[in-house]
Amino acid sequence: MVLAPSNPETHWQLCKKVLPHGKTTYVDKTFAPDLKTARRIFDLARKHKVALQTSSALRYTSVQQRIEELGDQLQHMVAWGGGSSFGEYAIHPVELVVSCMGGKARRLMRRGTKDRSQLLIDFSEGRTAVANVYTNSKTPFAAAISTAGGTEHIPVANDIFRDQTLAILDFFETGVTKVDPNESLMIRRILDVAGQKRVLKGFVKL
C-alpha cells in the first residue's frame, strides 16, 4: 500500500520503488497531483504487470448500493462532501459522482465561493451531476439521485472505512482490479480542470 494522502505529489516516487517488485498495489487517495502523473503511474503498473487500484472511501457507500439496485436508470445526481481544503477533500464527492455516473464525463463548470464550491458535470447521454465541496464546515456526505421515476436523498449511512478496507482486502486476495482505471483518471482530470480559472467562466471540455 502506498499511503501519503496529504502529499499525493510523493506517490510517483514511491510507486517507482514499489511497482517494479510486481506486487499487487493499492494507492491511497488522492492518487496523483495531476493527470499526467496519474497516467505515468498506471503506465508503470502495466509495464510491470501489476494489479493497481486507487479510490476514495466514498466509492463504497450506501449510495452505490442503491445505484446497483436501480441499474442504468440514473439520470442526475447531486453529491455533498466537506473537509479542510478543496485540494485534499474534493475527491470525495467527485469519486462519489463518477463511481455512480461512470467515467464518460464531457464538460465541467465550477461556481460558488472559496469554501462553497459547486462542480457542474455533464456526462454522456444527457446525464448530469453536481458535486458540492463545502470546506471548513460540517457537511455530512450524502447524495440525491434522480431517475425518470423521481428523486431520493441518500445519506452515506454505512461505515465507509470498514467497507473500503474490506474492498482493499478483497483486491489483495484476488489480485483483480475492480475500480476502472479510466474512472480514476477521469476523477483526476475533473480535479485538474476544477483548479483552473477558465472553469469559473463557463463549461470546459474534459
LUMMIZA-152303 format. One line per field, with one value per residue (C-alpha): residue number from 1; chain; residue in one letter; y negated, z, x. Coordinates in nm, 4 decimals. Layout:
num	c(NUM/...) $
cadena	c(A/...) $
residuo	c(A/...) $
py	c(Y/...) $
pz	c(Z/...) $
px	c(X/...) $
//
This chain:
num	c(1/2/3/4/5/6/7/8/9/10/11/12/13/14/15/16/17/18/19/20/21/22/23/24/25/26/27/28/29/30/31/32/33/34/35/36/37/38/39/40/41/42/43/44/45/46/47/48/49/50/51/52/53/54/55/56/57/58/59/60/61/62/63/64/65/66/67/68/69/70/71/72/73/74/75/76/77/78/79/80/81/82/83/84/85/86/87/88/89/90/91/92/93/94/95/96/97/98/99/100/101/102/103/104/105/106/107/108/109/110/111/112/113/114/115/116/117/118/119/120/121/122/123/124/125/126/127/128/129/130/131/132/133/134/135/136/137/138/139/140/141/142/143/144/145/146/147/148/149/150/151/152/153/154/155/156/157/158/159/160/161/162/163/164/165/166/167/168/169/170/171/172/173/174/175/176/177/178/179/180/181/182/183/184/185/186/187/188/189/190/191/192/193/194/195/196/197/198/199/200/201/202/203/204/205/206) $
cadena	c(A/A/A/A/A/A/A/A/A/A/A/A/A/A/A/A/A/A/A/A/A/A/A/A/A/A/A/A/A/A/A/A/A/A/A/A/A/A/A/A/A/A/A/A/A/A/A/A/A/A/A/A/A/A/A/A/A/A/A/A/A/A/A/A/A/A/A/A/A/A/A/A/A/A/A/A/A/A/A/A/A/A/A/A/A/A/A/A/A/A/A/A/A/A/A/A/A/A/A/A/A/A/A/A/A/A/A/A/A/A/A/A/A/A/A/A/A/A/A/A/A/A/A/A/A/A/A/A/A/A/A/A/A/A/A/A/A/A/A/A/A/A/A/A/A/A/A/A/A/A/A/A/A/A/A/A/A/A/A/A/A/A/A/A/A/A/A/A/A/A/A/A/A/A/A/A/A/A/A/A/A/A/A/A/A/A/A/A/A/A/A/A/A/A/A/A/A/A/A/A/A/A/A/A/A/A) $
residuo	c(M/V/L/A/P/S/N/P/E/T/H/W/Q/L/C/K/K/V/L/P/H/G/K/T/T/Y/V/D/K/T/F/A/P/D/L/K/T/A/R/R/I/F/D/L/A/R/K/H/K/V/A/L/Q/T/S/S/A/L/R/Y/T/S/V/Q/Q/R/I/E/E/L/G/D/Q/L/Q/H/M/V/A/W/G/G/G/S/S/F/G/E/Y/A/I/H/P/V/E/L/V/V/S/C/M/G/G/K/A/R/R/L/M/R/R/G/T/K/D/R/S/Q/L/L/I/D/F/S/E/G/R/T/A/V/A/N/V/Y/T/N/S/K/T/P/F/A/A/A/I/S/T/A/G/G/T/E/H/I/P/V/A/N/D/I/F/R/D/Q/T/L/A/I/L/D/F/F/E/T/G/V/T/K/V/D/P/N/E/S/L/M/I/R/R/I/L/D/V/A/G/Q/K/R/V/L/K/G/F/V/K/L) $
py	c(0.0000/-0.3467/-0.5875/-0.9597/-1.1044/-1.4596/-1.4509/-1.2900/-1.4563/-1.1845/-0.8923/-0.8811/-0.8407/-0.5849/-0.3877/-0.3821/-0.1995/0.0384/0.1371/0.2996/0.5721/0.6953/0.6927/0.6110/0.2467/0.0116/-0.3636/-0.5887/-0.8976/-1.1418/-0.9122/-1.1715/-1.5503/-1.5784/-1.3742/-1.3424/-1.1804/-0.9562/-0.8222/-0.7625/-0.5534/-0.3407/-0.3002/-0.1837/0.0675/0.2077/0.2299/0.4467/0.6334/0.5121/0.5036/0.1433/-0.0204/-0.3531/-0.5070/-0.7380/-0.5740/-0.7366/-0.4653/-0.2210/-0.3710/-0.3237/-0.5437/-0.2972/-0.0161/-0.1961/-0.2645/0.1085/0.1703/-0.0910/0.0426/-0.2073/-0.4360/-0.7154/-1.0451/-1.3097/-1.3230/-1.5740/-1.4873/-1.6690/-1.6484/-1.8534/-1.8714/-2.1151/-2.2023/-2.1664/-2.0192/-1.7251/-1.6618/-1.7471/-1.3953/-1.2523/-1.3956/-1.3691/-0.9994/-0.9500/-1.1056/-0.9294/-0.5888/-0.6215/-0.8025/-0.6380/-0.7737/-0.9417/-1.2980/-1.5533/-1.9014/-2.0859/-2.4232/-2.5455/-2.8089/-2.9341/-3.0753/-2.9533/-2.7423/-2.6607/-2.5206/-2.3509/-2.1400/-2.1069/-1.7995/-1.6881/-1.3187/-1.1145/-1.0559/-1.3806/-1.2805/-1.5471/-1.5825/-1.8436/-1.7814/-2.0194/-2.0703/-2.2571/-2.3134/-2.4439/-2.3485/-2.0480/-1.8816/-1.5166/-1.3036/-1.2457/-1.2311/-1.2908/-1.0686/-1.1202/-0.8767/-0.9082/-0.7908/-1.0578/-1.1787/-1.0368/-1.1659/-0.9128/-0.9878/-0.7988/-0.5809/-0.2912/-0.2670/-0.3785/-0.2997/0.0526/0.1145/-0.0379/0.1857/0.4923/0.3924/0.3456/0.6851/0.8435/0.6717/0.8124/1.1597/1.1824/0.9593/0.8336/0.4587/0.3681/-0.0072/-0.1075/-0.2995/-0.5198/-0.6365/-0.7100/-0.9105/-1.0995/-1.1905/-1.3331/-1.5177/-1.6736/-1.7875/-1.9305/-2.1332/-2.2430/-2.4146/-2.6256/-2.9826/-2.9300/-2.6824/-2.9692/-3.1446/-2.8593/-2.4949/-2.3462/-2.0302/-1.7344) $
pz	c(0.0000/-0.0915/0.1639/0.1558/0.1441/0.2292/-0.0066/-0.3375/-0.5039/-0.3390/-0.4860/-0.8131/-0.6413/-0.4001/-0.6819/-0.8733/-0.5738/-0.5225/-0.8625/-1.0096/-0.7428/-0.9198/-0.6127/-0.6168/-0.5056/-0.3613/-0.3759/-0.1417/-0.2473/-0.3903/-0.6408/-0.8004/-0.8015/-1.1693/-1.4658/-1.6265/-1.3131/-1.2732/-1.6251/-1.5573/-1.2513/-1.4412/-1.7306/-1.4873/-1.3349/-1.6807/-1.7615/-1.4550/-1.4903/-1.1523/-1.0441/-0.9297/-0.7650/-0.6073/-0.4638/-0.2097/0.0695/-0.0897/-0.3571/-0.1041/0.0324/0.0665/-0.2436/-0.4730/-0.3190/-0.4194/-0.7693/-0.8157/-0.7359/-0.9901/-1.2725/-1.5575/-1.4584/-1.3051/-1.4899/-1.2453/-0.9056/-0.6509/-0.4017/-0.0902/0.0910/0.3283/0.4612/0.5499/0.1923/-0.1664/-0.2764/-0.0365/0.0056/-0.3245/-0.4405/-0.2061/-0.3668/-0.7109/-0.6573/-0.5338/-0.8546/-1.1007/-0.9366/-0.9893/-1.3259/-1.4910/-1.6460/-1.9524/-1.8249/-2.1077/-1.9601/-1.6307/-1.4786/-1.1274/-0.9399/-0.5848/-0.3280/-0.1976/0.0755/-0.1106/-0.4490/-0.6876/-0.9734/-1.2522/-1.4596/-1.7851/-1.8688/-2.1779/-2.2867/-2.1359/-1.7753/-1.5296/-1.1798/-0.9218/-0.6727/-0.3770/-0.1981/0.1267/0.3169/0.6712/0.7716/0.8994/0.5868/0.6023/0.2958/0.1092/-0.2374/-0.4130/-0.7124/-0.9838/-1.2263/-1.4510/-1.1555/-0.9087/-0.6748/-0.3452/-0.0893/0.0417/0.3415/0.3499/0.6387/0.6320/0.7832/0.4756/0.6150/0.7133/0.3696/0.1953/0.3999/0.3054/-0.0616/-0.0357/0.1330/-0.1443/-0.4007/-0.2375/-0.2096/-0.5687/-0.7441/-0.9572/-1.0033/-0.9537/-0.9968/-1.3623/-1.4189/-1.6671/-1.3833/-1.1636/-1.4466/-1.5088/-1.1398/-1.1608/-1.4830/-1.3167/-1.0210/-1.2546/-1.4556/-1.1402/-1.0307/-1.3460/-1.3630/-1.7006/-1.5489/-1.3404/-1.6605/-1.8188/-1.9172/-2.0089/-2.2155/-2.0271) $
px	c(0.0000/0.1223/-0.0202/0.0530/-0.3000/-0.1955/0.1025/-0.0014/0.2973/0.5112/0.3142/0.5088/0.8469/0.7018/0.5393/0.8689/1.0170/0.7248/0.5813/0.8958/0.8601/0.5449/0.3213/-0.0496/-0.0581/-0.3190/-0.2503/-0.4469/-0.6396/-0.5645/-0.3952/-0.1675/-0.1207/-0.2229/-0.3458/-0.0007/0.1426/-0.1623/-0.1101/0.2603/0.1760/-0.0758/0.1702/0.4399/0.1984/0.1184/0.4895/0.5495/0.2168/0.0981/-0.2659/-0.3068/-0.6068/-0.6917/-1.0055/-1.1568/-1.3541/-1.6600/-1.6585/-1.8025/-2.1228/-2.4965/-2.5325/-2.3555/-2.5576/-2.8774/-2.7434/-2.6813/-3.0480/-3.1580/-2.9410/-2.8964/-3.1849/-2.9755/-3.0152/-2.8927/-2.7280/-2.6067/-2.3331/-2.2137/-1.8838/-1.6727/-1.3193/-1.0458/-0.9392/-1.0547/-0.7212/-0.7354/-1.1078/-1.2787/-1.2002/-1.4652/-1.7828/-1.6206/-1.5448/-1.8998/-2.0332/-1.8014/-1.8410/-2.2169/-2.2267/-1.9241/-1.6072/-1.7591/-1.7771/-1.7932/-1.7566/-1.7253/-1.8015/-1.7202/-1.9137/-1.9600/-1.7213/-1.3872/-1.5476/-1.8699/-1.7760/-2.0142/-1.8800/-2.1364/-2.0531/-2.2155/-2.1895/-2.2698/-2.6296/-2.7521/-2.6845/-2.5730/-2.4307/-2.3353/-2.0539/-2.0732/-1.7410/-1.8057/-1.4820/-1.4341/-1.7873/-1.9729/-2.1110/-2.2192/-2.1514/-2.4758/-2.6309/-2.9590/-3.0244/-3.2835/-3.4413/-3.7450/-3.9494/-3.8397/-3.5661/-3.4446/-3.1979/-2.9455/-2.7222/-2.3954/-2.5028/-2.2575/-1.9087/-1.7174/-1.3722/-1.4746/-1.6242/-1.3227/-1.0915/-1.2938/-1.2726/-0.8956/-0.8543/-1.0603/-0.8382/-0.5238/-0.6758/-0.7953/-0.5428/-0.8316/-0.8758/-1.2414/-1.2075/-1.1918/-0.8640/-1.0496/-1.2730/-0.9713/-0.8160/-1.1401/-1.1609/-0.8088/-0.8992/-1.2049/-0.9953/-0.7307/-0.9818/-1.1663/-0.8451/-0.8196/-0.9526/-1.1220/-1.3680/-1.5133/-1.6273/-1.8223/-1.8135/-1.4760/-1.4449/-1.2992) $
//
